Amino acid sequence: MKIFQRILILIISVILLYSCAKPTVVNVVLPGDKDLNCEQLETEVSESQKIKREAEYAKEGTGGNITRVMLFWPAWAKTLHNADVAIRAADDRIFHLFKIMKEKRCSNIAKIEAQILNINTKISITDQLKELKKMYKSGDLTKEEYKKAKSKILN
């Protein structure tokens, strides 16, 4: 009976560990990348950006992640690790495709560059505002300094 219980616990543990969300990890370089035309490259960039957004969402406090933390925290840690790997791979893929687009002198490169920079700017501004708020709450900044810095970031 004890052997059966141990086997059952082992099986349940393995199922819980591998039931975590596994964001898609893209291959950075694919064999046919250089043969793609500008429109296909743009589609590939969009797909990589979508995968990156999904991986970023997997790191947030979703119901699944909260459940993983409460029931089996190693599954939550594995989800976070997988999401980080997926985000890095998507960023590398976007950079690789962007470099090919530059080599081919695609006409839509300015549009893609604006999309990429806009996404990065939004994240950067959000992070800056969060950090600024922490500094204000901890007493490192006065109210006037906080307001000036906040308006500078937003402008």
C-alpha positions as YAML, in Angstrom:
chain: A
units: angstrom
residues:
- id: 1
  name: MET
  ca: [0.00, 0.00, 0.00]
- id: 2
  name: LYS
  ca: [2.85, 2.41, 0.84]
- id: 3
  name: ILE
  ca: [4.49, 1.71, -2.52]
- id: 4
  name: PHE
  ca: [1.21, 2.56, -4.27]
- id: 5
  name: GLN
  ca: [0.98, 5.85, -2.33]
- id: 6
  name: ARG
  ca: [4.55, 6.80, -3.24]
- id: 7
  name: ILE
  ca: [3.97, 6.01, -6.91]
- id: 8
  name: LEU
  ca: [0.73, 8.01, -6.87]
- id: 9
  name: ILE
  ca: [2.47, 11.00, -5.23]
- id: 10
  name: LEU
  ca: [5.28, 10.80, -7.79]
- id: 11
  name: ILE
  ca: [2.83, 10.67, -10.71]
- id: 12
  name: ILE
  ca: [0.81, 13.61, -9.36]
- id: 13
  name: SER
  ca: [4.00, 15.63, -8.81]
- id: 14
  name: VAL
  ca: [5.19, 15.03, -12.38]
- id: 15
  name: ILE
  ca: [1.76, 15.94, -13.78]
- id: 16
  name: LEU
  ca: [1.66, 19.16, -11.75]
- id: 17
  name: LEU
  ca: [5.18, 20.14, -12.77]
- id: 18
  name: TYR
  ca: [4.54, 19.66, -16.47]
- id: 19
  name: SER
  ca: [1.03, 21.13, -16.44]
- id: 20
  name: CYS
  ca: [2.47, 24.63, -16.16]
- id: 21
  name: ALA
  ca: [2.00, 27.13, -18.96]
- id: 22
  name: LYS
  ca: [4.73, 26.77, -21.51]
- id: 23
  name: PRO
  ca: [4.96, 29.82, -23.74]
- id: 24
  name: THR
  ca: [6.05, 29.10, -27.29]
- id: 25
  name: VAL
  ca: [9.77, 29.53, -27.82]
- id: 26
  name: VAL
  ca: [10.51, 30.57, -31.38]
- id: 27
  name: ASN
  ca: [13.57, 29.52, -33.34]
- id: 28
  name: VAL
  ca: [15.69, 32.61, -33.84]
- id: 29
  name: VAL
  ca: [16.97, 31.64, -37.29]
- id: 30
  name: LEU
  ca: [15.10, 29.46, -39.75]
- id: 31
  name: PRO
  ca: [16.66, 28.04, -42.92]
- id: 32
  name: GLY
  ca: [14.42, 29.94, -45.36]
- id: 33
  name: ASP
  ca: [14.53, 33.35, -43.68]
- id: 34
  name: LYS
  ca: [16.76, 34.97, -46.31]
- id: 35
  name: ASP
  ca: [14.43, 33.77, -49.09]
- id: 36
  name: LEU
  ca: [11.36, 35.52, -47.65]
- id: 37
  name: ASN
  ca: [10.07, 38.63, -49.37]
- id: 38
  name: CYS
  ca: [9.40, 41.87, -47.47]
- id: 39
  name: GLU
  ca: [5.73, 41.09, -46.86]
- id: 40
  name: GLN
  ca: [6.53, 37.64, -45.50]
- id: 41
  name: LEU
  ca: [9.24, 39.10, -43.27]
- id: 42
  name: GLU
  ca: [6.72, 41.58, -41.87]
- id: 43
  name: THR
  ca: [4.33, 38.70, -41.13]
- id: 44
  name: GLU
  ca: [7.11, 36.82, -39.35]
- id: 45
  name: VAL
  ca: [7.92, 39.90, -37.23]
- id: 46
  name: SER
  ca: [4.23, 40.20, -36.28]
- id: 47
  name: GLU
  ca: [4.12, 36.52, -35.30]
- id: 48
  name: SER
  ca: [7.21, 36.92, -33.12]
- id: 49
  name: GLN
  ca: [5.72, 40.00, -31.45]
- id: 50
  name: LYS
  ca: [2.52, 38.05, -30.75]
- id: 51
  name: ILE
  ca: [4.50, 35.21, -29.16]
- id: 52
  name: LYS
  ca: [6.40, 37.73, -27.05]
- id: 53
  name: ARG
  ca: [3.15, 39.31, -25.80]
- id: 54
  name: GLU
  ca: [1.78, 35.86, -24.90]
- id: 55
  name: ALA
  ca: [4.95, 35.05, -22.96]
- id: 56
  name: GLU
  ca: [4.76, 38.38, -21.11]
- id: 57
  name: TYR
  ca: [1.14, 37.61, -20.24]
- id: 58
  name: ALA
  ca: [2.18, 34.20, -18.87]
- id: 59
  name: LYS
  ca: [4.39, 35.99, -16.32]
- id: 60
  name: GLU
  ca: [1.53, 38.11, -14.97]
- id: 61
  name: GLY
  ca: [-0.66, 37.28, -11.99]
- id: 62
  name: THR
  ca: [-3.14, 35.20, -13.94]
- id: 63
  name: GLY
  ca: [-5.45, 32.74, -12.23]
- id: 64
  name: GLY
  ca: [-3.33, 29.84, -13.45]
- id: 65
  name: ASN
  ca: [-0.17, 31.33, -11.98]
- id: 66
  name: ILE
  ca: [-1.83, 32.05, -8.64]
- id: 67
  name: THR
  ca: [-3.07, 28.46, -8.52]
- id: 68
  name: ARG
  ca: [0.42, 27.17, -9.35]
- id: 69
  name: VAL
  ca: [1.94, 29.25, -6.55]
- id: 70
  name: MET
  ca: [-0.60, 27.99, -4.01]
- id: 71
  name: LEU
  ca: [-0.63, 24.32, -5.04]
- id: 72
  name: PHE
  ca: [2.77, 23.61, -6.52]
- id: 73
  name: TRP
  ca: [5.27, 26.45, -6.67]
- id: 74
  name: PRO
  ca: [7.87, 24.61, -8.85]
- id: 75
  name: ALA
  ca: [5.32, 24.69, -11.70]
- id: 76
  name: TRP
  ca: [5.04, 28.46, -11.26]
- id: 77
  name: ALA
  ca: [8.82, 28.86, -11.29]
- id: 78
  name: LYS
  ca: [9.04, 26.76, -14.45]
- id: 79
  name: THR
  ca: [6.37, 28.94, -16.09]
- id: 80
  name: LEU
  ca: [8.34, 32.09, -15.31]
- id: 81
  name: HIS
  ca: [11.55, 30.57, -16.62]
- id: 82
  name: ASN
  ca: [9.87, 29.39, -19.83]
- id: 83
  name: ALA
  ca: [8.33, 32.83, -20.33]
- id: 84
  name: ASP
  ca: [11.73, 34.52, -19.96]
- id: 85
  name: VAL
  ca: [13.28, 32.14, -22.51]
- id: 86
  name: ALA
  ca: [10.39, 32.74, -24.92]
- id: 87
  name: ILE
  ca: [10.68, 36.53, -24.59]
- id: 88
  name: ARG
  ca: [14.43, 36.49, -25.26]
- id: 89
  name: ALA
  ca: [14.01, 34.19, -28.26]
- id: 90
  name: ALA
  ca: [11.23, 36.35, -29.71]
- id: 91
  name: ASP
  ca: [13.36, 39.49, -29.30]
- id: 92
  name: ASP
  ca: [16.30, 37.78, -31.01]
- id: 93
  name: ARG
  ca: [14.04, 36.59, -33.84]
- id: 94
  name: ILE
  ca: [12.64, 40.08, -34.37]
- id: 95
  name: PHE
  ca: [16.16, 41.52, -34.50]
- id: 96
  name: HIS
  ca: [17.26, 38.83, -36.98]
- id: 97
  name: LEU
  ca: [14.27, 39.47, -39.27]
- id: 98
  name: PHE
  ca: [14.72, 43.22, -39.00]
- id: 99
  name: LYS
  ca: [18.34, 42.86, -40.10]
- id: 100
  name: ILE
  ca: [17.25, 40.88, -43.18]
- id: 101
  name: MET
  ca: [14.65, 43.54, -43.96]
- id: 102
  name: LYS
  ca: [17.36, 46.20, -43.85]
- id: 103
  name: GLU
  ca: [19.57, 44.16, -46.19]
- id: 104
  name: LYS
  ca: [16.68, 43.79, -48.64]
- id: 105
  name: ARG
  ca: [15.81, 47.48, -48.29]
- id: 106
  name: CYS
  ca: [12.16, 46.76, -47.65]
- id: 107
  name: SER
  ca: [9.88, 49.76, -48.01]
- id: 108
  name: ASN
  ca: [7.88, 48.84, -44.89]
- id: 109
  name: ILE
  ca: [10.94, 48.85, -42.62]
- id: 110
  name: ALA
  ca: [10.11, 52.26, -41.12]
- id: 111
  name: LYS
  ca: [6.66, 51.01, -40.10]
- id: 112
  name: ILE
  ca: [8.12, 47.89, -38.45]
- id: 113
  name: GLU
  ca: [10.81, 49.93, -36.69]
- id: 114
  name: ALA
  ca: [8.16, 52.30, -35.33]
- id: 115
  name: GLN
  ca: [6.11, 49.37, -34.00]
- id: 116
  name: ILE
  ca: [9.14, 47.84, -32.29]
- id: 117
  name: LEU
  ca: [10.29, 51.13, -30.78]
- id: 118
  name: ASN
  ca: [6.75, 52.00, -29.67]
- id: 119
  name: ILE
  ca: [6.42, 48.71, -27.78]
- id: 120
  name: ASN
  ca: [9.81, 49.17, -26.12]
- id: 121
  name: THR
  ca: [9.03, 52.81, -25.24]
- id: 122
  name: LYS
  ca: [5.74, 51.89, -23.56]
- id: 123
  name: ILE
  ca: [7.47, 49.30, -21.42]
- id: 124
  name: SER
  ca: [10.29, 51.68, -20.62]
- id: 125
  name: ILE
  ca: [7.96, 54.51, -19.56]
- id: 126
  name: THR
  ca: [5.88, 52.17, -17.43]
- id: 127
  name: ASP
  ca: [8.97, 50.82, -15.71]
- id: 128
  name: GLN
  ca: [10.31, 54.33, -15.14]
- id: 129
  name: LEU
  ca: [7.05, 55.49, -13.57]
- id: 130
  name: LYS
  ca: [6.93, 52.45, -11.28]
- id: 131
  name: GLU
  ca: [10.50, 53.05, -10.16]
- id: 132
  name: LEU
  ca: [9.78, 56.74, -9.61]
- id: 133
  name: LYS
  ca: [6.74, 55.92, -7.48]
- id: 134
  name: LYS
  ca: [8.82, 53.52, -5.35]
- id: 135
  name: MET
  ca: [11.41, 56.24, -4.79]
- id: 136
  name: TYR
  ca: [8.72, 58.73, -3.78]
- id: 137
  name: LYS
  ca: [7.02, 56.30, -1.37]
- id: 138
  name: SER
  ca: [10.35, 55.36, 0.22]
- id: 139
  name: GLY
  ca: [11.09, 59.05, 0.89]
- id: 140
  name: ASP
  ca: [13.99, 59.34, -1.54]
- id: 141
  name: LEU
  ca: [12.14, 62.08, -3.45]
- id: 142
  name: THR
  ca: [10.16, 65.07, -2.25]
- id: 143
  name: LYS
  ca: [6.73, 65.73, -3.67]
- id: 144
  name: GLU
  ca: [8.07, 68.49, -5.95]
- id: 145
  name: GLU
  ca: [10.92, 66.28, -7.21]
- id: 146
  name: TYR
  ca: [8.45, 63.48, -7.86]
- id: 147
  name: LYS
  ca: [6.12, 65.74, -9.85]
- id: 148
  name: LYS
  ca: [8.97, 67.20, -11.92]
- id: 149
  name: ALA
  ca: [10.43, 63.79, -12.71]
- id: 150
  name: LYS
  ca: [7.02, 62.36, -13.57]
- id: 151
  name: SER
  ca: [6.21, 65.18, -15.99]
- id: 152
  name: LYS
  ca: [9.66, 64.83, -17.57]
- id: 153
  name: ILE
  ca: [9.07, 61.09, -18.19]
- id: 154
  name: LEU
  ca: [5.59, 61.65, -19.58]
- id: 155
  name: ASN
  ca: [6.72, 64.43, -21.89]
...
